Amino acid sequence: MPNATAPRTCGTRSPSYGDRCWTAATTGGWKPRFENIRAEIVDAGDLLAELELDAGRPDRSARAARTGLASDPYAEQLWRALMRAEYEAGNISRVHEAWKACLKAVAEVSADGDPHPETAALYRKLANTRRPG
């Protein structure tokens, strides 16, 4: 009979939650769950970035976008949110940095290596428009 006080070992790929070990066999696989959580983080980051920008807080908007990008560096909607936030903060050099980082991320996952047309159009608009003030 196993020792009830001995720590439960789940292996290197199966985390233990309480007295249960989660495995791909018992949970239907990790990847779908991770992807769902990642998508929720991206959506939340995008919404928070938009709300913060609407409230006139581009620094917080940029932080929300960066937080989402930490979860999914390929989420172009967050790259667009970051470029808008940096633009509104008057950080044109950071708009260019965000664009370059976006291009690098997209090249890793896109068959043609090109960002979404909406992302490219936003960058062109922000790069070629002087911010008033």
Secondary structure, DSSP 4 states (H G I P E B T S, - for coil): ---TTSPP---SSS-EETTEE--HHHHT-HHHHHHHHHHHHHHHHHHHHHHHHHTT-HHHHHHHHHHHHHH-TT-HHHHHHHHHHHHHTT-HHHHHHHHHHHHHHHHHH-SS-PPPHHHHHHHHHHHTSPPP-
